[in-house]
C-alpha cells in the first residue's frame, strides 16, 4: 500500500514537471520570419503552410461575433402590427429600435394608448431581442427579414394558423 502511494506521488511530480511548453517555445522562435513593410505575405503560403502578416503601427482588433451578425441585419427602425391580446382582442403595437439599444413601444387596446421605454438586449446568436422597460416582465421578439416576431413566454415562436398574427413589420 505504501509503495503504491509513493509510486503515485512520484509519478505526479514527474508529470507536473513536464509541461511540454519548452519544446514549443524553442520551435516558435525558429519558425517565425522577420517581416518588413506594412503588410507582407509569404509568396506561396499553400506550399509552406505558413502565412506571416504584419501591420505596422496598428494593434489587432477583436470583432465581436454578435456585433458582426447584428450589423448584417437592418434592425434599426419602427415596426408595426396588431398582435393578439390575452383577452382575444388585438393590440395595435408600434416598436422603435434605436442604435443605442433603447426602444419605445406604444400599444393601443380599446382606444387606450400605453407607452413604454427601455433597453433591449440581443441573445448570443443575434436572432432574438429582449425588451425590458424595467416595470415588469420583459418581452421577447425574434428578428428576421424586416420583421419582429413576438415570442411566447418560453421564448418560442407561436406556431400554427395564428403564427403570422404575431409579426410586426418594419415601416
N, C-alpha and C positions, 0 to 999 in steps of 0.2 A: 504494500500500500504506500509506504513512504517512498519507495523507488519510483512508482508511477507519478506521484505528486511532484517529486524532484524532476523527473523527466519532462513533465508537462510545463513546469516552471522554466526549465532551461530552454525548451522549445519556444515558449512565449517570448523570452528575452531575445533569442536569436532572430525570430521573425520580426520582432519590433525593431530591431537594429537594421533590418533590410528594408529600407523604404523605397528602393527602386528609382529614386529621383536622381541619384548621382550619375547614372548612365545617361539619362535623358539630358541632363544639363551639359554633359560633355558633347553629345551629338548635336544639340541645339546650337551651340556656339560655332561648330564647324559647318553646319548645314546652311547657315544664313550667309547671304551675299550682300556686300555693300551696294547701296543704290545711290545714284546721283541724279540730279534733275528733279523736276516737280513730280512727275508720275512716270514710272518705268515699269515695264513688264518683261518677263523672260520672253525671248523671241519665239520659242517653241514650248509653251507650257505643257502641252499634252505629252510631249516626248519625255520631259524630265519629271512631270508630276508636280512641279513647283511654280507658283506664281508669286512674285515678290512685288509688292506695291508700296510706294512711299509717297505721301503727300506732305510736302514740307510746309511748315507754318500753320497747319490745321490740326486740331485734335479730332480723334474719331468721335462720331456722334452715334448714339444708340437710337434706333427708331422703335417706338412703342408699337407693337403689332396691332393693338386695339386702335391707336390713333391712326395708323395707316388704313386699317379696314374701315373705320368710320369716315375717313377722309374720302374714300371712294364712293360713299353714299351721298346723295344730295338730300340730307336730312333736315337742314335748317329751313324754317318756314312755318306756314299756317296750314293746319289740317282741319277739315270739317266733315261732319256727318251726323246721322241720327242713330244712336245706339239704344238697343232695348234696355229699359229700366227694370228695376226689381218688381215694380207694380204692374208691369206689362205695357206701360206707356213708353213712348220713345223719348229719349233725352237728346235734344239738339246740343251737340258738343263741338267746340272750337278749341284747338290746342295750338299754341305758337311755341315752337322750339327755337331758342336763341343760341348763338355761337358760344356764349359763356356758360352753357349748360343750365340756363334758367328757362323756366316755362311760364306761360299764363294759360289758364284753362277757364273757359266760360261754358257753363251748362245751363240750358233753359228747359224747365219742366213746368207744364201748365202755365206758361207765361211768366213764371218767376225765374229770374236770372241769378245764378250764383257764380262768383268769380273767385278763382284761387291762383296763387302764385307760389313758386318754389324752385327747387333744383331737381335735376334729373341725373341719373347715373346709368352708364352702359353696363351690360353684362360682359363677362370676359370675351365672349365671341363677337361682340359688337352687333348683335341682332335684336336685342331686347333693351327696352328702357324702363326704368322705374322712376315714376314721377312722385315726388314727396313734397307736399305743401306744409309739412310739419304739424298738421292738425288731426291727422287720422291715419287710416290705413293707406299706404302708398299704392298707386295704381300702376299696373304693368301693361306695356304695349310692345308688340313686335313691330319691327320696321322693315319694310321692303317695297321696292318698286313704287315710290311716291305715295306710300300709304302707311298709316299707323293702324295696327290691328289690336283691339282691346283683348287682353288675355283674361282667363278666368282666375279665380282666387289662388289656384295652384300654379299659375304661370304658364298654363297651356292654352292653346288656341281652342276656341269653340268650334266644334265640327258639326257637319250635317247641313240641313237646309238653311239654318239661320246663320251660318258662318259669315256670309257676305254682309250681314247686318251689323257686324262688329268692326267694320272698316271705316276709317276716317281718311278722306282723300286730300292730297296736297292741292292747295289753291294756287 
